[in-house]
Amino acid sequence: MSQQQTKNCITLRGSAQIICEYLKFAMNAVLFQRGLYPPETFKTAQQYGINLFLSDDPQIKDFLKNLLTQSEEWILNKKVSKLSLIILNVANKEVLECWDFNVQYEEGDVELSKEKNDTVGSKDLKKIQQEIRDVMLQVAATISYLPFLDCRCSFDVLVHAKTDCDIPEKWAEAEPVAITNAQNIQLKSFSTSLHKMETVVSFKLVD
């Protein structure tokens, strides 16, 4: 067997699935860590070699599943620049916190792509998962730096997509959000060699 044949091979679809799987776990981690829902409504799941929390609430599960199924198709076609999970004060709709998940598009393995006549990457899956694990651990650690949410909060997710995307039924166009007097924390990034994901959290400084 040649070295070329034994190379790892990640397709664009596989890479988009890795990105959306990370988004599922990262968004659930934020909902759990920020206390938006009672801890007993979450279950533990083993992923990336660590224990993570997933909501067991049917409405949240459906919301995230629909969101990420659609986002995967758009990421596959290079139509998404970022997804933003925003946390709002229920009483006055003020945005208190914004988790930006920025998507960048990479070339992958150019030589292997020519050979296969398709855009593919050759990064080792274990290395990718190790990078994602480091980001997930940082998400959990970052929570201690964020202001205490002392009001009833809800969340929404904005998908920053190209204007030629067909908006699914029940979705609505939204304006970009801005947090006044915001502080930012940049987390580690990870790459599949086809997609790079950068995570940034912005939050309102408490007066």
Residue frames as a rotation matrix with the C-alpha (Angstrom) as fourth column:
MET 1
0.577 0.817 0.000 0.00
0.817 -0.577 0.000 0.00
0.000 0.000 -1.000 0.00
SER 2
-0.237 -0.673 0.700 1.34
0.601 -0.668 -0.439 3.42
0.763 0.317 0.563 -0.88
GLN 3
-0.820 -0.129 -0.557 1.67
0.535 -0.519 -0.667 6.24
-0.203 -0.845 0.495 1.63
GLN 4
-0.858 0.514 -0.004 -0.93
-0.461 -0.765 0.450 8.18
0.228 0.388 0.893 -0.39
GLN 5
-0.218 0.816 -0.535 -3.54
-0.050 0.539 0.841 5.42
0.975 0.210 -0.077 -0.01
THR 6
-0.163 0.120 -0.979 -3.09
0.879 0.468 -0.089 5.19
0.448 -0.875 -0.182 3.74
LYS 7
-0.941 -0.174 0.291 -3.53
0.073 -0.942 -0.327 8.94
0.331 -0.286 0.899 4.21
ASN 8
-0.471 0.823 -0.319 -6.51
0.522 -0.032 -0.852 10.13
-0.711 -0.568 -0.414 6.23
CYS 9
-0.860 0.246 0.448 -9.28
0.322 -0.419 0.849 11.46
0.396 0.874 0.281 4.05
ILE 10
-0.453 0.735 -0.505 -11.96
0.474 -0.281 -0.834 13.88
-0.755 -0.617 -0.221 5.24
THR 11
-0.373 0.416 0.829 -14.65
0.862 -0.176 0.476 14.93
0.344 0.892 -0.293 2.77
LEU 12
-0.790 0.178 0.587 -16.35
-0.187 -0.981 0.045 18.32
0.584 -0.075 0.809 2.79
ARG 13
0.287 0.954 -0.085 -19.50
-0.283 0.169 0.944 16.64
0.915 -0.247 0.319 4.12
GLY 14
0.329 -0.233 -0.915 -17.54
0.757 0.644 0.109 14.91
0.564 -0.729 0.388 6.88
SER 15
-0.749 -0.663 -0.011 -15.86
0.569 -0.635 -0.523 18.19
0.340 -0.398 0.852 7.81
ALA 16
-0.468 0.673 0.573 -19.20
-0.445 -0.739 0.505 20.07
0.764 -0.018 0.645 7.92
GLN 17
0.520 0.655 -0.549 -20.56
0.111 0.585 0.803 17.30
0.847 -0.479 0.232 10.17
ILE 18
-0.170 -0.677 -0.716 -17.58
0.908 0.174 -0.380 17.68
0.382 -0.715 0.586 12.55
ILE 19
-0.879 -0.139 0.457 -18.20
0.054 -0.979 -0.194 21.46
0.474 -0.146 0.868 12.71
CYS 20
-0.078 0.955 0.287 -21.92
-0.548 -0.282 0.788 21.02
0.833 -0.096 0.545 13.43
GLU 21
0.404 0.128 -0.906 -21.26
0.545 0.761 0.351 18.32
0.735 -0.636 0.238 16.02
TYR 22
-0.661 -0.681 -0.315 -18.95
0.695 -0.397 -0.599 20.76
0.283 -0.615 0.736 17.81
LEU 23
-0.707 0.446 0.548 -21.64
-0.347 -0.895 0.280 23.45
0.616 0.008 0.788 17.60
LYS 24
0.333 0.865 -0.376 -24.19
-0.056 0.416 0.908 21.08
0.941 -0.281 0.187 19.18
PHE 25
0.230 -0.302 -0.925 -21.94
0.882 0.466 0.067 20.32
0.411 -0.831 0.374 22.14
ALA 26
-0.805 -0.590 0.069 -20.66
0.521 -0.757 -0.395 23.89
0.285 -0.282 0.916 22.51
MET 27
-0.446 0.715 0.539 -24.15
-0.395 -0.697 0.598 25.43
0.803 0.054 0.594 22.47
ASN 28
0.539 0.618 -0.573 -25.44
0.217 0.555 0.803 22.86
0.814 -0.557 0.165 24.95
ALA 29
-0.193 -0.712 -0.675 -22.43
0.919 0.111 -0.379 23.58
0.345 -0.693 0.633 27.16
VAL 30
-0.872 -0.090 0.481 -23.25
0.021 -0.989 -0.147 27.29
0.489 -0.118 0.864 27.18
LEU 31
0.056 0.982 0.178 -26.92
-0.397 -0.141 0.907 26.64
0.916 -0.122 0.382 28.04
PHE 32
0.536 0.103 -0.838 -25.89
0.565 0.694 0.446 24.32
0.628 -0.712 0.314 30.87
GLN 33
-0.363 -0.830 -0.423 -22.96
0.889 -0.172 -0.425 26.33
0.280 -0.530 0.800 32.25
ARG 34
-0.862 0.045 0.505 -24.83
-0.056 -0.998 -0.007 29.65
0.503 -0.034 0.863 32.14
GLY 35
-0.864 0.484 -0.139 -27.76
0.306 0.285 -0.909 28.14
-0.400 -0.827 -0.394 34.03
LEU 36
-0.747 0.619 -0.242 -30.44
-0.641 -0.575 0.508 29.00
0.176 0.535 0.827 31.45
TYR 37
0.313 0.832 -0.457 -32.24
-0.549 0.552 0.628 25.74
0.775 0.054 0.630 32.25
PRO 38
0.634 -0.035 0.773 -32.28
-0.735 0.281 0.616 23.51
-0.239 -0.959 0.152 35.35
PRO 39
-0.391 -0.913 -0.115 -29.32
-0.913 0.368 0.177 21.10
-0.119 0.174 -0.977 35.52
GLU 40
-0.405 0.276 0.872 -31.67
-0.163 0.916 -0.366 18.13
-0.900 -0.290 -0.326 35.87
THR 41
0.726 0.675 -0.131 -32.91
-0.220 0.047 -0.974 18.76
-0.652 0.736 0.183 32.30
PHE 42
0.301 -0.711 -0.636 -29.46
-0.927 -0.062 -0.370 17.82
0.223 0.701 -0.678 30.96
LYS 43
0.962 -0.118 0.248 -27.86
0.048 0.961 0.271 14.42
-0.270 -0.248 0.930 30.52
THR 44
0.153 -0.977 -0.147 -24.16
-0.576 -0.210 0.790 13.61
-0.803 -0.036 -0.595 30.32
ALA 45
0.998 0.048 0.043 -22.58
0.009 0.558 -0.830 12.37
-0.064 0.829 0.556 27.12
GLN 46
0.225 -0.970 0.092 -19.05
0.238 0.146 0.960 11.15
-0.945 -0.194 0.264 26.51
GLN 47
0.889 0.013 0.457 -17.48
0.453 -0.159 -0.877 12.98
0.061 0.987 -0.147 23.55
TYR 48
0.534 -0.780 0.324 -13.92
-0.278 -0.525 -0.805 14.02
0.798 0.340 -0.497 22.61
GLY 49
-0.217 -0.662 -0.717 -12.73
0.449 0.585 -0.676 11.97
0.867 -0.469 0.170 25.59
ILE 50
-0.991 -0.051 0.122 -14.55
-0.079 -0.511 -0.856 14.12
0.106 -0.858 0.503 28.17
ASN 51
-0.379 0.910 -0.170 -17.99
0.902 0.322 -0.288 14.25
-0.208 -0.262 -0.942 29.80
LEU 52
-0.978 0.136 0.156 -20.26
-0.073 -0.932 0.354 16.91
0.194 0.335 0.922 28.30
PHE 53
-0.552 0.832 -0.061 -23.86
0.212 0.069 -0.975 17.95
-0.806 -0.551 -0.215 28.90
LEU 54
-0.913 0.376 0.158 -26.74
0.118 -0.128 0.985 17.75
0.390 0.918 0.072 26.44
SER 55
-0.580 0.780 0.236 -30.22
-0.776 -0.440 -0.452 19.13
-0.249 -0.445 0.860 27.01
ASP 56
-0.911 0.361 0.201 -32.93
0.377 0.925 0.049 16.49
-0.168 0.120 -0.978 27.31
ASP 57
-0.239 0.839 -0.489 -35.66
-0.111 -0.524 -0.845 19.07
-0.965 -0.148 0.218 26.70
PRO 58
0.005 0.270 0.963 -37.56
0.814 0.558 -0.160 18.04
-0.580 0.785 -0.217 23.52
GLN 59
0.915 0.404 -0.017 -38.05
0.329 -0.769 -0.549 21.64
-0.235 0.496 -0.836 22.37
ILE 60
0.449 -0.833 -0.324 -34.37
-0.636 -0.552 0.539 22.55
-0.628 -0.036 -0.777 22.71
LYS 61
-0.310 -0.555 0.772 -33.31
0.130 0.780 0.612 19.28
-0.942 0.290 -0.170 21.05
ASP 62
0.350 0.534 0.770 -35.63
0.848 0.168 -0.503 19.93
-0.397 0.829 -0.394 18.09
PHE 63
0.934 -0.011 -0.357 -34.54
-0.087 -0.977 -0.197 23.57
-0.347 0.215 -0.913 17.84
LEU 64
0.114 -0.987 -0.115 -30.84
-0.635 -0.161 0.756 22.70
-0.764 -0.013 -0.645 17.71
LYS 65
-0.242 -0.162 0.957 -31.38
0.438 0.862 0.257 19.70
-0.866 0.481 -0.138 15.42
ASN 66
0.675 0.562 0.478 -33.28
0.686 -0.240 -0.686 21.81
-0.271 0.791 -0.548 12.85
LEU 67
0.829 -0.402 -0.388 -30.77
-0.381 -0.915 0.134 24.64
-0.408 0.037 -0.912 13.16
LEU 68
-0.072 -0.986 0.153 -27.71
-0.554 0.167 0.815 22.45
-0.829 -0.026 -0.558 12.69
THR 69
0.025 0.157 0.987 -29.17
0.634 0.761 -0.137 20.24
-0.773 0.630 -0.081 9.96
GLN 70
0.904 0.339 0.262 -29.80
0.420 -0.580 -0.698 23.36
-0.084 0.741 -0.667 7.86
SER 71
0.689 -0.692 -0.215 -26.48
-0.576 -0.703 0.418 24.96
-0.440 -0.165 -0.883 8.86
GLU 72
-0.015 -0.704 0.710 -24.58
0.092 0.706 0.702 21.84
-0.996 0.076 0.054 7.76
GLU 73
0.395 0.236 0.888 -25.93
0.868 0.220 -0.444 22.23
-0.300 0.947 -0.119 4.21
TRP 74
0.994 -0.005 0.108 -25.05
0.029 -0.951 -0.308 25.92
0.104 0.309 -0.945 4.14
ILE 75
0.425 -0.900 0.099 -21.55
-0.526 -0.157 0.836 25.30
-0.736 -0.407 -0.540 5.55
LEU 76
0.109 -0.307 0.945 -21.08
0.537 0.818 0.204 22.58
-0.836 0.486 0.254 2.94
ASN 77
0.409 0.164 0.898 -21.79
0.901 -0.229 -0.368 25.19
0.145 0.960 -0.241 0.25
LYS 78
-0.590 -0.796 -0.136 -19.66
0.806 -0.568 -0.167 27.93
0.056 -0.209 0.976 1.89
LYS 79
-0.083 0.680 0.728 -22.68
0.398 -0.648 0.650 30.10
0.914 0.343 -0.217 2.66
VAL 80
0.880 0.391 -0.269 -22.16
0.375 -0.227 0.899 30.67
0.290 -0.892 -0.346 6.41
SER 81
0.049 -0.879 0.475 -19.62
-0.134 -0.477 -0.869 33.02
0.990 -0.021 -0.141 7.99
LYS 82
-0.925 -0.358 0.128 -20.69
-0.188 0.140 -0.972 32.50
0.330 -0.923 -0.197 11.60
LEU 83
0.124 0.927 -0.354 -23.39
0.460 0.262 0.848 31.41
0.879 -0.269 -0.394 14.02
SER 84
-0.716 -0.319 0.621 -24.15
-0.316 -0.645 -0.696 33.51
0.622 -0.694 0.362 17.09
LEU 85
-0.059 0.662 -0.747 -25.78
0.797 0.482 0.364 32.15
0.602 -0.574 -0.556 20.23
ILE 86
-0.560 -0.086 0.824 -27.22
-0.208 -0.948 -0.241 35.14
0.802 -0.307 0.513 22.06
ILE 87
-0.427 0.399 -0.811 -28.44
0.882 0.384 -0.274 35.25
0.202 -0.832 -0.516 25.65
LEU 88
-0.447 0.382 0.809 -31.16
0.016 -0.900 0.435 37.80
0.894 0.207 0.396 26.35
ASN 89
-0.956 0.293 0.012 -32.82
-0.070 -0.187 -0.980 39.25
-0.285 -0.938 0.199 29.41
VAL 90
-0.553 0.802 0.226 -36.42
0.824 0.485 0.293 37.98
0.126 0.348 -0.929 29.14
ALA 91
0.048 0.640 -0.767 -37.85
0.737 -0.541 -0.405 41.13
-0.674 -0.546 -0.498 30.75
ASN 92
0.432 0.103 -0.896 -36.43
-0.214 -0.953 -0.213 43.74
-0.876 0.284 -0.390 28.36
LYS 93
0.927 -0.035 0.373 -34.90
0.340 0.498 -0.798 41.65
-0.158 0.866 0.474 25.52
GLU 94
0.619 -0.774 -0.131 -31.48
-0.775 -0.629 0.057 43.18
-0.126 0.067 -0.990 26.17
VAL 95
0.730 -0.469 -0.496 -28.62
0.094 0.788 -0.608 41.08
0.677 0.397 0.620 24.79
LEU 96
0.853 -0.383 0.355 -26.33
-0.454 -0.207 0.867 40.21
-0.258 -0.900 -0.351 27.71
GLU 97
-0.102 -0.876 0.471 -23.99
-0.345 0.476 0.809 37.75
-0.933 -0.080 -0.351 26.04
CYS 98
0.784 0.302 -0.543 -23.08
-0.604 0.166 -0.780 36.59
-0.146 0.939 0.312 22.54
TRP 99
0.045 -0.734 0.678 -21.14
-0.068 0.675 0.735 33.46
-0.997 -0.079 -0.020 21.61
ASP 100
0.556 0.072 -0.828 -19.82
-0.794 -0.252 -0.554 33.84
-0.248 0.965 -0.082 18.06
PHE 101
0.212 -0.449 0.868 -18.79
0.205 0.889 0.410 30.68
-0.956 0.091 0.280 16.23
ASN 102
0.346 -0.161 -0.924 -16.84
-0.753 -0.635 -0.171 31.93
-0.559 0.756 -0.341 13.21
VAL 103
0.574 -0.084 0.814 -16.45
0.377 0.910 -0.172 29.59
-0.727 0.406 0.554 10.23
GLN 104
0.127 -0.584 -0.801 -13.52
-0.808 -0.530 0.258 29.95
-0.575 0.615 -0.539 7.84
TYR 105
0.947 0.276 0.164 -13.04
-0.113 0.764 -0.636 27.85
-0.301 0.584 0.754 4.73
GLU 106
0.055 -0.998 0.032 -9.72
-0.607 -0.008 0.795 26.14
-0.793 -0.063 -0.606 4.02
GLU 107
0.032 -0.123 -0.992 -8.26
-0.993 0.107 -0.045 24.35
0.112 0.987 -0.118 1.00
GLY 108
0.876 0.212 0.434 -7.67
-0.309 0.937 0.165 20.93
-0.372 -0.278 0.886 2.54
ASP 109
-0.061 -0.888 0.456 -5.08
0.091 0.450 0.888 18.63
-0.994 0.095 0.054 0.98
VAL 110
0.243 0.182 -0.953 -4.54
-0.779 -0.549 -0.304 20.05
-0.578 0.816 0.008 -2.53
GLU 111
-0.657 -0.587 -0.473 -2.61
-0.754 0.532 0.385 17.05
0.026 0.609 -0.792 -3.90
LEU 112
-0.869 0.371 0.326 -5.04
0.231 0.889 -0.395 14.47
-0.437 -0.268 -0.859 -2.52
SER 113
0.051 0.923 -0.382 -7.97
-0.119 -0.374 -0.920 16.54
-0.992 0.092 0.091 -3.77
LYS 114
-0.080 -0.169 -0.982 -6.53
-0.969 -0.219 0.116 16.46
-0.234 0.961 -0.146 -7.32
GLU 115
-0.934 -0.341 -0.110 -6.07
-0.356 0.918 0.176 12.71
0.041 0.204 -0.978 -7.09
LYS 116
-0.679 0.723 0.126 -9.63
0.519 0.595 -0.614 12.14
-0.519 -0.351 -0.779 -5.89
ASN 117
-0.747 0.376 0.548 -11.13
0.333 -0.502 0.799 14.89
0.575 0.779 0.250 -8.08
ASP 118
0.510 0.856 -0.085 -12.90
0.486 -0.205 0.850 16.21
0.710 -0.475 -0.521 -5.00
THR 119
-0.006 -0.500 0.866 -12.06
-0.547 -0.723 -0.421 18.65
0.837 -0.476 -0.269 -2.20
VAL 120
0.742 0.180 -0.645 -10.77
0.347 0.721 0.600 16.58
0.573 -0.669 0.473 0.71
GLY 121
0.423 -0.629 0.652 -8.59
-0.844 -0.536 0.031 17.04
0.330 -0.564 -0.757 3.78
SER 122
0.290 -0.392 -0.873 -6.04
0.072 0.919 -0.388 14.65
0.954 0.050 0.294 5.27
LYS 123
-0.328 -0.406 0.853 -5.80
-0.771 -0.406 -0.490 15.85
0.546 -0.818 -0.180 8.87
ASP 124
-0.785 -0.043 -0.618 -5.83
0.213 0.918 -0.334 13.07
0.582 -0.394 -0.712 11.44
LEU 125
0.179 0.976 0.122 -9.26
0.076 -0.137 0.988 12.74
0.981 -0.167 -0.099 13.07
LYS 126
0.357 -0.107 -0.928 -7.70
0.905 0.287 0.315 12.14
0.232 -0.952 0.200 16.50
LYS 127
-0.729 -0.677 -0.099 -5.79
0.684 -0.718 -0.129 15.42
0.016 -0.162 0.987 16.18
ILE 128
-0.519 0.636 0.571 -9.01
-0.055 -0.692 0.720 17.27
0.853 0.342 0.394 15.24
GLN 129
0.484 0.775 -0.407 -10.88
0.331 0.269 0.905 15.77
0.810 -0.573 -0.127 18.20
GLN 130
-0.068 -0.615 -0.786 -8.00
0.997 -0.012 -0.077 16.67
0.038 -0.789 0.614 20.52
GLU 131
-0.903 -0.242 0.355 -8.20
0.286 -0.955 0.078 20.29
0.320 0.172 0.932 19.35
ILE 132
-0.092 0.957 0.276 -12.00
-0.118 -0.286 0.951 20.31
0.989 0.055 0.139 19.85
ARG 133
0.396 0.188 -0.899 -11.59
0.776 0.455 0.437 18.83
0.491 -0.871 0.034 23.34
ASP 134
-0.603 -0.705 -0.374 -9.21
0.798 -0.534 -0.280 21.68
-0.003 -0.467 0.884 24.23
VAL 135
-0.753 0.406 0.518 -11.81
-0.135 -0.866 0.482 24.22
0.644 0.293 0.707 23.04
MET 136
0.260 0.924 -0.282 -14.62
0.134 0.254 0.958 22.51
0.956 -0.286 -0.058 24.99
LEU 137
0.091 -0.315 -0.945 -12.54
0.979 0.200 0.027 22.54
0.181 -0.928 0.326 28.17
GLN 138
-0.892 -0.450 0.039 -11.87
0.444 -0.889 -0.113 26.22
0.085 -0.083 0.993 27.56
VAL 139
-0.285 0.883 0.373 -15.60
-0.059 -0.405 0.913 26.92
0.957 0.238 0.167 27.11
ALA 140
0.512 0.481 -0.712 -16.22
0.609 0.381 0.696 25.45
0.606 -0.790 -0.097 30.58
ALA 141
-0.230 -0.709 -0.667 -13.29
0.969 -0.230 -0.091 27.39
-0.089 -0.667 0.740 32.09
THR 142
-0.773 -0.088 0.628 -14.37
0.325 -0.905 0.273 30.68
0.544 0.415 0.729 30.49
ILE 143
0.212 0.977 -0.028 -17.68
0.501 -0.084 0.861 30.64
0.839 -0.196 -0.507 32.37
SER 144
0.245 -0.154 -0.957 -15.91
0.963 -0.075 0.259 31.68
-0.111 -0.985 0.130 35.60
TYR 145
-0.796 -0.590 -0.131 -14.86
0.561 -0.802 0.206 34.96
-0.227 0.090 0.970 33.94
LEU 146
-0.565 0.638 0.524 -18.38
0.326 -0.411 0.851 35.90
0.758 0.652 0.024 32.87
PRO 147
-0.748 0.333 0.575 -20.76
-0.626 -0.641 -0.444 38.07
0.221 -0.692 0.688 34.90
PHE 148
-0.840 0.520 0.156 -23.44
0.326 0.714 -0.620 36.30
-0.434 -0.469 -0.769 36.92
LEU 149
-0.701 0.687 0.192 -26.76
0.006 -0.264 0.965 36.25
0.713 0.677 0.180 35.07
ASP 150
-0.939 0.281 -0.198 -29.06
0.212 0.021 -0.977 37.53
-0.271 -0.959 -0.080 37.81
CYS 151
-0.278 0.895 -0.350 -32.23
-0.801 -0.417 -0.430 37.71
-0.531 0.161 0.832 35.70
ARG 152
0.296 0.455 0.840 -34.44
0.146 0.847 -0.511 35.29
-0.944 0.274 0.185 33.79
CYS 153
-0.368 -0.575 -0.730 -32.78
-0.668 -0.382 0.638 34.65
-0.646 0.723 -0.244 30.43
SER 154
0.756 0.470 0.456 -33.64
0.035 0.667 -0.744 33.09
-0.654 0.578 0.488 27.10
PHE 155
-0.387 -0.920 -0.062 -31.49
-0.056 -0.043 0.997 32.34
-0.920 0.390 -0.035 24.08
ASP 156
0.858 0.506 -0.093 -31.62
-0.148 0.070 -0.986 32.51
-0.492 0.860 0.135 20.31
VAL 157
-0.131 -0.908 0.398 -29.22
0.468 0.298 0.832 31.60
-0.874 0.296 0.385 17.52
LEU 158
0.660 0.228 -0.716 -28.46
-0.452 -0.641 -0.621 33.82
-0.600 0.733 -0.320 14.53
VAL 159
0.223 -0.575 0.787 -26.99
0.720 0.641 0.265 32.27
-0.657 0.508 0.557 11.39
HIS 160
0.192 -0.262 -0.946 -24.94
-0.442 -0.884 0.155 34.75
-0.876 0.388 -0.285 9.37
ALA 161
-0.053 -0.094 0.994 -25.55
0.638 0.763 0.106 33.37
-0.768 0.640 0.020 5.88
LYS 162
-0.953 -0.304 0.018 -25.27
0.187 -0.539 0.821 34.71
-0.240 0.786 0.570 2.35
THR 163
-0.482 0.807 -0.341 -28.30
-0.587 -0.586 -0.559 36.57
-0.651 -0.069 0.756 1.03
ASP 164
-0.332 0.366 -0.869 -28.99
-0.853 0.277 0.443 33.97
0.402 0.889 0.220 -1.69
CYS 165
-0.997 0.003 -0.071 -29.86
0.035 0.889 -0.456 31.31
0.062 -0.458 -0.887 0.90
ASP 166
-0.175 0.983 -0.054 -33.45
-0.105 0.036 0.994 30.13
0.979 0.179 0.097 0.94
ILE 167
-0.709 -0.039 0.704 -34.80
-0.684 -0.204 -0.700 30.84
0.171 -0.978 0.118 4.43
PRO 168
-0.819 0.409 -0.402 -36.61
0.385 0.912 0.144 27.77
0.425 -0.036 -0.904 5.82
GLU 169
0.137 0.956 0.258 -40.19
0.048 -0.267 0.963 28.01
0.989 -0.120 -0.082 6.98
LYS 170
0.842 0.296 -0.451 -40.54
0.468 0.013 0.884 29.28
0.267 -0.955 -0.127 10.58
TRP 171
-0.220 -0.917 -0.333 -37.16
0.947 -0.283 0.153 31.00
-0.235 -0.282 0.930 10.31
ALA 172
0.870 0.493 -0.013 -37.02
0.480 -0.853 -0.206 34.79
-0.113 0.173 -0.978 10.23
GLU 173
0.114 -0.824 0.555 -34.51
0.538 -0.418 -0.732 37.38
0.835 0.382 0.396 9.08
ALA 174
0.737 0.070 -0.673 -32.83
0.661 -0.289 0.693 39.15
-0.146 -0.955 -0.259 11.99
GLU 175
0.778 -0.494 0.388 -30.69
-0.320 -0.843 -0.432 42.19
0.541 0.212 -0.814 12.53
PRO 176
-0.110 -0.883 -0.457 -27.10
0.382 0.387 -0.839 41.78
0.918 -0.267 0.294 13.83
VAL 177
0.833 0.406 -0.375 -26.85
0.474 -0.176 0.863 42.17
0.284 -0.897 -0.339 17.60
ALA 178
-0.120 -0.866 0.485 -24.60
0.073 -0.495 -0.866 44.53
0.990 -0.068 0.122 19.50
ILE 179
0.470 0.169 -0.866 -23.73
0.851 0.176 0.496 44.58
0.236 -0.970 -0.061 23.18
THR 180
0.671 -0.212 0.710 -23.08
-0.175 -0.976 -0.127 48.00
0.720 -0.039 -0.692 24.66
ASN 181
0.296 -0.665 0.686 -19.87
-0.952 -0.265 0.153 48.29
0.080 -0.698 -0.711 26.66
ALA 182
0.962 0.187 -0.200 -18.83
-0.203 0.977 -0.063 44.78
0.183 0.101 0.978 25.60
GLN 183
0.028 -0.941 0.337 -15.84
-0.862 0.148 0.485 42.75
-0.506 -0.304 -0.807 26.70
ASN 184
0.686 0.191 -0.702 -14.55
-0.626 0.647 -0.435 39.91
0.371 0.738 0.564 24.49
ILE 185
0.087 -0.685 0.723 -12.80
-0.586 0.552 0.593 36.63
-0.806 -0.475 -0.353 25.23
GLN 186
0.282 -0.107 -0.953 -11.17
-0.903 0.306 -0.302 34.80
0.324 0.946 -0.011 22.32
LEU 187
0.601 -0.046 0.798 -11.06
-0.397 0.849 0.348 31.02
-0.693 -0.526 0.493 22.74
LYS 188
-0.536 -0.802 0.262 -8.78
-0.221 0.433 0.874 28.54
-0.815 0.411 -0.409 21.02
SER 189
0.229 0.566 -0.792 -9.59
-0.955 -0.027 -0.295 27.60
-0.188 0.824 0.534 17.43
PHE 190
-0.170 -0.329 0.929 -9.61
-0.030 0.944 0.329 24.21
-0.985 0.028 -0.170 15.74
SER 191
-0.076 0.053 -0.996 -9.31
-0.957 -0.285 0.058 23.13
-0.281 0.957 0.072 12.13
THR 192
0.587 0.281 0.759 -10.35
-0.055 0.950 -0.309 20.10
-0.808 0.139 0.573 10.08
SER 193
-0.595 -0.799 0.091 -8.09
0.256 -0.081 0.963 21.38
-0.762 0.596 0.253 7.24
LEU 194
-0.534 0.511 0.674 -11.31
0.755 -0.072 0.652 22.13
0.382 0.857 -0.347 5.30
HIS 195
0.513 0.682 0.521 -13.01
0.231 -0.695 0.681 24.31
0.826 -0.229 -0.514 7.90
LYS 196
-0.714 -0.667 -0.211 -11.57
0.435 -0.186 -0.881 26.41
0.549 -0.721 0.423 10.70
MET 197
0.429 0.901 -0.068 -13.72
0.540 -0.195 0.819 27.29
0.725 -0.388 -0.570 13.71
GLU 198
-0.779 -0.604 0.171 -13.00
0.249 -0.548 -0.799 30.24
0.576 -0.579 0.577 15.97
THR 199
0.242 0.867 -0.436 -15.07
0.803 0.073 0.592 30.86
0.545 -0.493 -0.678 19.10
VAL 200
-0.827 -0.415 0.379 -15.42
0.172 -0.830 -0.531 34.27
0.535 -0.374 0.758 20.73
VAL 201
0.066 0.864 -0.500 -17.68
0.973 0.056 0.226 35.26
0.223 -0.501 -0.836 23.61
SER 202
-0.689 -0.149 0.709 -18.78
0.084 -0.988 -0.126 38.88
0.720 -0.027 0.694 24.10
PHE 203
-0.028 0.686 -0.727 -20.51
0.946 0.253 0.203 39.99
0.323 -0.682 -0.656 27.27
LYS 204
0.465 0.296 0.834 -21.85
0.075 -0.952 0.296 43.10
0.882 -0.076 -0.465 28.90
LEU 205
-0.677 -0.712 -0.187 -19.67
0.332 -0.069 -0.941 44.49
0.657 -0.699 0.283 31.64
VAL 206
0.297 0.776 -0.556 -21.59
0.894 -0.022 0.448 44.91
0.336 -0.630 -0.700 34.86
ASP 207
0.276 -0.132 0.952 -21.79
-0.009 -0.991 -0.135 48.55
0.961 0.029 -0.275 35.92
